[in-house]
């Protein structure tokens, strides 16, 4: 995933959507045309994976897993730190942000 997208996701969870979008836009404008294309390609790949029925089913299974609080926290900590879980972490953070926006 392009570093600009990673920074956007970090900003999204820490600073909120408006500030994250503002910072992301500033970063994108400073990139070369080639880098902007890479960002767009990475964003499209993320969208494609997010729309994949197998990924959706996997995410649903994770969401529906029965865990006590300690197990859920250990699982969340693993997802947030494991390099192999970067894509799942991205979608978890996006889902949390979407839920928070709906609650407001």
N, C-alpha and C positions, 0 to 999 in steps of 0.2 A: 504494500500500500504506500502511496506517495506520502512523503513527510508532511506535505501541506494538508492532506486529509487527516493524518494522524493528529496533527496540531489542532485542526478544526474539531475533531471528536473530543480531544482533551478540553478544549475551550468550551465546547457545548455542555459538557457535564459540570465544569467548574464555574463558568461565567454566564451561562444561559444562551439561548438561541440568538438573540439580537447581537450581542457582543461577539459571539462566535462567527456569525455571518459577516459582520463588519471586518473582523480580523482576517478571515479567510479571503474575502474580496480583496483586501489590501495586499495579501501575500500573492494571490493569483496574478494581480496586475503587474507585479514586479518580476514575474517569471517570463522566460523566453516562450516563444510560440511552441517550441518542442516540449518544454516542460508543462505548459498548459494542456497540451494534447495528452501527455502522460497522466496528468491529474484526471482528465475527462475519461480516459480509458480505464483507470483504476476505479473511478466512481461507477462506470458502467458495469464493470466486472462485479463490484459489490452488489449492485442492483440485480444483476443476473442471478447471483448466488442467492440473494434474499428471496427471489421469486421461484427458485427451484423447489419443486414439491418435496424432494428428499430432505433438503435443508429445513424446510418448513416443518416437516414431520419430526425431524430430530429436535428442533427447537421446542416443539410442542411436548415431546417426551421429556425433555429437560424441565420445562415449565411445570409439567404435571407430576414430576418425580416426588415421591413422598420421602421427605427428609426431616429429621428433627432440626432444631435451630443450629445446633453445633455442626451437624453434617452440611447443612446449607451454607453456613459461613465458611467452612473448610472448602467446599466446592467453589464458592464465589471467589475466595482467595486464590485458589488454583487457577481458575479461568483468568483472573485479572493479572496473574504473573507469568503464566506459561507462554513462551513465544509461539508454540504451536496452536495456541487458542486465540490468536490475534483477531481472526475474523469473527469468531463467536463472541469475543469480548466487544468488538465493535457493534455488533447487532444487539447485544445486551444493553450497552450504554445508550444506543439509539432508542431502544424500546423503553428504557427507564425515562429518558428525556421526553419521549412522546406521552408516556403516562402522566408525568409531572405537568406537562403542558395541558393535558385534558382536565386535570384536577384543578387548575387555576381558573 
